[in-house]
Each structure stands twice: as C-alpha cells, then as structure tokens.
Amino acid sequence: MHVLPVLVQQPFQRSVFDWIHHTNGSVDQSLQRLILRLNAYDFATLSEEILGDIYQQFLPTAKRKRLGEFYTPSSIVDWLLKQTVRAHGSGTLLDPACGSGSFLVREVHARIEDARHRGLDPTEVTDTLLREAWGFDLNPFAAFITHFQVMWAFLRFGRPSTDIPIEVHNLNSLLRDTDIARVLSEKHLPRGSVARDTKKWRYIVGNPPYIRAERVKYGPEMQHLWATVWGQNSDTGLLFLYRSMAEWLESGGFLGMVVSGGYASSEASAAVWRLLNPGGTASLRKLVWLEFAGKVWDPNVIPMLLVVEKQPAKEDDLIEIYVPPAWPSACTPSTIRYRDFFDIRVNPAPPAAVPTPWGAYLLPLAQSGDVAIIRNLYPHEPGRRTLGSVVRHRGSQSRPGWTYGIQRGGVDVTSDRRGGNPVAVIGGRDIAAACTAEPEQWVDLDAVRGRPFGKLSLWADEAPSAFIALNELGLAPTAAVVTSGEGHAAALNSVVIAEPDVHGPTAEAIAAYLNSDVVRFYWAIRLRSGVLEGSSRSHFYPRILEALPWPHLLSESDLHALTRLYRELAEQAQTARDSPDDWLLSHVADLPAHSCIKVTSDQARLSFGGWMDPKAEDLQQQGSHIWGGLSSFEVADADLAEIVGKILMRNPEDFITRTTVQKLIVPLDWKGTMAEYRRRFQAFSSIQTGFHATLKEINTVVYRGFGVGGVEEAHVKSRLSSFPLDRLVPRYPWTIVKQRPLKAYTEDRFTR
C-alpha cells in the first residue's frame, strides 16, 4: 500500500507545515522530485519510531547535554509502561518532557496494534487515543517529531486525515500562566498551557531532562514557582518529578518515571521523598536501581526507575526494590515494609522544622533483613554516640570533627620541595586499609594561605601529630592513621580527615573501626551517596563520617584491643605492599625494546568501541574488554587486557586519551608474564590470609561493641559477600603500587 499521497495531504496544511508556503521556485521543483521519488516506495511497514532515531542521531551531543535530552532505551520505556498504563487499564496519559516521543509513540503503537489484531473500528480507537495521549516539550523540533509520529501511526491505522487534533504541545512544562489567565481568561491562552496548569492525568510517564538549577532559563521565576524543591544540587528533573506527583497526577493514578539515581540520597530531593512518607501524598510502589546493570544509556548518571501511586501509603504496604545485574532483567525484587523503609532509625533525613518519625531518602540497596540491624546500630538514642562526637573538634564542639584535607586554591603540587613552607602530601588514591603510599608530592602551605580559595584545613594553625585519613572517593570506606614520624605531614582535599581527641579513643582504634564490616554494611545501606555512574565509586563526605554510629558497648579492654589490632594490621600492610601488582608493573616498565610490542600491533589487536577520555580511576576490566562510562576498547585476550588495565588504572594522570592508549607497549610474551604474575599471586596469598585474619579479629571486637552477634552477624557477613554489596570492597595494601609516569609504559621511553 502506498500511503505517501495520504501523508502528503496532511503536511501541506498550514497548521502542520507552515514552512512549505514560504518556498521559492527551485525549492518547489526539488520537492516535486522528492515526492515523486518517495512515492515509489511502500512505507506501510516502516515504523514511525524511526523518526525518533533520526532525531537523536542529528541532534548534536553537546546540544543534547545542554538541553538535558537523552534517548530512553525501549526496554526502559516498555517496563515503565507495563507497570503503569498496561497494568491498570487505559486512561489519560501525559509525558511532560516527551522529547522525540519514545513513551507516547510506543504506547500509541501498542494500542493500535492491539486494536488492529482485534478488528476494532479505527475511528473509535483513535478518538480515544486523541483524548487520552498528551505530550509537552520545550524543544519545538522534538514536539514536532512526536506530533508527526503519532499522526503517522493514526494514518497507517486508517484514521481519516482530515481531523487529527493531536495533544502534543510545544511549551515549558515547568512554568505557569495562571496570573495571565486571571487577567485575560483562559480562552486567550494556548490549549496546552491551560491543560498544563489545570488538568490532571491518570498516568504520568517519561524521562525528564537533567539541567542544573544554575543553568536553567527563567531561573528566578523557576525558583519562585518551585521554592519547595529549589536549592543547591537541584535540577529540572527533580522539578518535573515534584510537579508530576503534587499537581498533575490524579488521585489513584500512577507515575512511571526515569530519574537520576543521585536524587536517592540528595538533600535537595528530601521535599519530594517526603510526599512518599506513610500517610503522605503518594506511595512508592517499585524502585529499580540500575547501577550494576552495565551501560544502560548515555547520561553519566545512574538510572533509577520509579513507580508511584497517587494515594497515601499505609505502614504495612510493601515496596518492591529491583537491583538487577543486567538490563533488561527478569530478576526477582526484594520487598520491604513501608514503615521499615522510611523509619527514621533506618532512613536518614535532613534537619526539619517539624520533627517527623520518617526519613526523607530512598535506600536502593536496603532489604527487609537489614532493618533490625540498622535500627540496633542507630546512634541517636540515649547513651549512644556518633563517630563525629569521638574525634577532636578544633575551636568549638559545634564545628564538625571530620573535614577535608588541604584545598590548594590553584597552587601547584610539585615533585620536590619548593616555596617558603613546603610539606609532603598524600591524596585519596594513596590510602589503603591501615597504610598509605609513600608521599611523592609537595605543596607550599604559604602559597595556599595566600590564595583566595585556599584552605589549609588542620594545617592552618598547629599541625597535627597524627590524624585519621579516609579516601574521599572509592568503592568502600578505607582508613589509615598518618603520623608525622612516617614522613607524612599533610593530606590533600581528596582525603577526609579527623584528629583523635585526647580524652577519646586513639586514632588507631578509630581507624580499625572504620575498616570493619559493620561500618561498610551500615554505610552501604543507610549513608551511601554521591555514587558515580560506571564505576560504583562514591563520595565519603565528612557528614557521612560524622553520622556513623560509634560502638557504645566497647569496654576499655576492647578499645585497647582495637588499638593493638590496628598496629598489627599496619605491620602486615607494609609487608603486603610488596605485591604481585607492583612486580608486574615494574617488570613491564623495565622490559627491553625487543621484548615489547605496541598495543596497536596485529598481535595485540587493539580495537576501540568509543573513547571519551575517561578518568583512570573509572576504568574497569572484564575479559578482553576495558571500559569506563562511554569509553571502551578490546584487545586480543583477557591476559593482555589485565596487563593493559593495570597500567592504565594505576597511572597518576587524570584522564586517559585515545593517543595514550595507542602508544602503550606490552610484553611480547604477555601470556608468560601473566603466568608468572599468577604464580607470585598464589604465593602472596598467605600474606593476604594473615591480613584478613586480623581484620576478622577487628570485626569481632566491633560486633561486640554494638551487641551484634549470632544471626545478625551472619546476616551482615552474608550481605557483604553477596551481590550487590560484594562489588563494594575496600582498598587493600596490595593494590597500592609505586606511581610511575605513563611514559614508562609507552613507546616514548625508547626515544632519546
């Protein structure tokens, strides 16, 4: 069937394609030739969704990022539609940021296919769809593409082309025209604007754009309209979510939306999540956390899928939580009772004007078996303390004890002593459990003091003789004690630090506690935030350290035991530093030219899948692939990939360029090299066993300090050794290697 004559009749109407009336003779002639050429093809089997694909291909990446527009994979679209409109019957449907129409077009297409299969009358079916399907978008081209795709679907189904009033409107979904309506009346406003400000829908679906508040057009007006959720770290996606739940969704309706996983633990999101508290405005029914599912989409945020029902939640309601290892997935959800999920002893909350028994975050890694243990560890009970209360507070007790290291304010880090007051420094990547790398960098404190944005942290006055250091970014908390006697004098702001209080636990006892299983479990379930997409690393903000519980049942002998065990662990850590990884990297760096090949050689078979200059610390290796975010490449086999991965992941440069990868040299006999590496690793296992045995003793003391034992202790161990918490492991001493410039592993080292 040739449908083009029918289609062309519609575009030439002024209301659809006004631009056609402003052409000149040569354009008219070209259009005639184009129409004749296209009329030779049968478009009956062409999916209307192809226009959405074209839109995504031709919208520049930079503009998509600026507009916060990213393609939503069909698997996510279908899942959300299945959980909402397809699970609860037809009704009005709105995508308030419809883009190229992924949600609307797939739902319209599904309903039309169903109607065609059942032999229903096209006019009656499309009349219903025209009343029910709505879309808004700020981008006029995106709105046009969605409008055209829906129109095309109707025409293919046999709907007469003379009257297709499609409810897709080019407008800003986050503004209001109510003040104008009061003056001019609604009849003078566009139909879409009136609906946006007054109408409710049974279903709200979509993937709203992520644009930071400070970059939003009409920022002051937005701030006035959405003061409840407008603030630091807010973005447009959060505003869409809030307006959808608070205004657009009708009572008993359902929302299915893709949002940034960063909202889960963001203070800016608290006002939104409070709508979901028991007895509140709406109920959280399903949460899908896609952090561990591999690369699902383009944005550098973790996708979180929400299904919300617009009715107050009962305390005995169940929430389904999905944490799939891949996507699409048929994994079974865990369920947790509403009152347990939002219990303030389980779920944190920012300070509130009115005290509430409910938390204000989402906990994507929580399971029902965790609840009793997290409650037992809750530090805000009589006779209990937080970790923030047991360290030194310089100045006053109201100031936090945990803080960042030196903020350089633009002062250079040097490889030798320079300036009037140089001090050796360590960074976050230098820290492992109970040890740090030898400092190889220096900062001039006088230069930092003279910079407007320089902050000297603990070194502004009297330098500490010892401090507890924890990596600010990593897979799991990892702590060490740093003393001036070891040659370490200071830490950069990639380290979170605190001083021990002279009247409190020793620095060693605190560091031992921070390396325990209890801390890792409590943090992962209740306090984890600032998670980076693609690597599962997260930020350990000072507020997180402040909020950790301190073991309130520790006796004096227990505190002495933790101090002793940390010192044993530190001694073992120094031995563990002589690791197979360090041998491997030294071996590769010292190979003569005749024993090396370029990674671009025929034998190594380097092949890029895409490269966006990722950070070295974001890279991961699996099989013959190395990837991080949107970047990936493949080499000949898993042995070679492991060597290349260790070189790249442990280099001191901030970003890895395509050119850098292509210049790498690797052992000609890479299989023999990896065989020797594995032999050394096997021999090294006894050192690792001893280190873990000491950690186990530390865990025993900490469990006793919280009164945790038996079934609860077994639960913590099981959770930490099972997916997904088994992905969140501390950094151990054998992973710290001598820092070498990347040039040591490239062909440049052979040049004179």
Buried (B, 14 or more C-beta within 10 A) or exposed (E): EEBBEBBBEBEEEEEBBEEBEEEEEEEEEEEEEEEEEEBEEEBEEEBBBEBBEEBBEEBEEEEBBEBBBBBBBEEBBBBBBEBBBBEBEBBBBBBBBBBBBBBBBBBBBBBBEEBBEEEBEBBEBBEBBBEBBBBBBBBEEBBBBBBBBBBBBBBBBBBEBEEBEBBBBBBBBBBBBEEBBEEEEBEEBEEBBBBBBEBBBBBBBBBBBBBEBEEBEEEEBBBEBBEEBBBEEBBBBBBBBBBBBBBBBBEEBBBBBBBBBBBBBBBBBBBBBBBBBBEBBBBBBBBBBBBBBEBBBBBBBBBBBBBBBBBBBEEEBBBBBBBBEEBBBEBEBBEBBBBBBBBBBBBBBBEEEEEEEBBBBBBBBBBBBBBBBBBBBBBEEEEBBBBBBBBBBBEEEEEBBBBBBBBBBEBEEEEEEEBEEBBBBBBBBBBBBBBBBBBBBBBBBEBBBEEEEBBBBBBBEEBBEBBBBBBBBBBBBBBBBBEBEBEBBBBBBBBBBBBBBEEBBBBBBBBBBBBBBBBBBBBBBBBBBBBBBBBBBBBBBBBBBBBBBBBBEBEEEBBBBBBBBBBBBBBBBEBBBEBBBBBBBEBBBEBEEEEBBBBBBEEBBBEEEEBEBBBBBBBBBEEBBBBBBBBBBBBBBBBBBBBBBBBBBBBEEEEBEBEBBBBBBBBBBBEEBBEBBEEBBEEBEEBBEBBEEBBEBBBBBBBBBBEBEEEBBEBBBEBBEEEBBEEBBBBBBBBBBBBBEBBBBBBEBEEE
